[in-house]
Amino acid sequence: MDERHLWLALRAIPHVGNVTIRRLIDYFGTPARIFSARLLDLMQVEGLSRKSAQAIVTFKPGPDLKIKIAELDAMGVSLVGLTDPDYPANLRRIHDPPAALYVRGELGPGTERAVAIVGSREATNYGLKVAHEVARDLAVNGLTVVSGMARGIDSAAHQGALAGQGRTIAVLGTGIDIVYPPENKLLFEKIRRHGAAITEFPLGTQPEGRNFPIRNRIISGLSLGVVIVEAAPTGGALITARQALDQGREVFAIPGSVHSFKSAGTNDLIRQGAKLVEKAQHILDELPYLKMQTPTRAIAAEAGPEVSPPLLDGLEKVIFDSLGPDEVHIDNLLRQLNIPSPELLSILSRLEIEGLVGQLPGKRFYRK
């Protein structure tokens, strides 16, 4: 039987979570040996109930497993289990690694040289700009940028890594078949072509609030360090910071205005001992055990439109191509392109963060 069937079946056994699966793998070595084991041997595994052990012994593959595998194949999704050589080594070493990862794209060897950047969904322009710049410069130095593809800082981090012609990994709080937030569909496609989108949640899992703290341990677990850019006193970014500390990862924080509520969490992290950083080089200096490559690629956001357009597609390319050096009012763009106003403004904002588009007072835009 295909090993992917066995990983899916293992995840479906009642009352068997990631920790118990890790113990099963440590004891038996592979999923195939787990499902061929005797009940007496299974009962030797700590945390495995008799009911769950009996479910493993009596397991018979049904048509639903074949259907799920066919769905994954149709979407180009890989299922990478704990014993797979492609499973990220950093993540495998945490206390509660996912039993299996759904992957769109390629994890690749650069996954071990990763830094996470996370922060507020309702970020300020300052936060978006800094997240983009830091991610871009880390990518230029050969690091993979990990984030959660949420609105705000996460999206800016992914975009920055792409602008630096580097790799980026998005850790989703949904099934691999669901893009959330929906306006990040184009970003999702870029990420899977220049890195990977991954999740431990099965197909069809909706973006429920409880999923995101769970996925945050994967963001920090993949990474050598976590950079917090703008965080309120409570929120997901601070959860990721705590998980990073529990996992023995470095925690970095970008300082913000003392008058900004959005920076209250990051400033508090610095008071508690997080390393204050202002640019990518400060992060590289704190990770001296990495052999950094000399930047040889132009930074897209500084090199201008000659470098960045190849990464544009769909509506981003249409909007970028419609602009020139002379400013155009948003109303004229709406009439010309016939794109809903919220979607147009969202894409223009992303292009502005990437350094491709400028904005003048009165919502007038121009190509840089």
Secondary structure by P-SEA (a helix, b strand, c coil): ccaaaaaaaaaacccccaaaaaaaaaacccaaaaaaccaaaaaacccccaaaaaaaaaccccaaaaaaaaaaaaabbbbbccccccccccccccccccccccccccccccccbbbbbbbbccccaaaaaaaaaaaaaaaaabbbbbbcccccaaaaaaaaaaaacbbbbbbccccccccccccaaaaaaaaaaaccccccccccccccaaaaaaaaaaaaaaccbbbbcccccccaaaaaaaaaaaabbbbbbbbcccccccaaaaaaaaaacccccccaaaaaaaaccccccccccccccccccccccccccaaaaaaaaacccccccaaaaaaaccccaaaaaaaaaaaaaacccccccccccccc
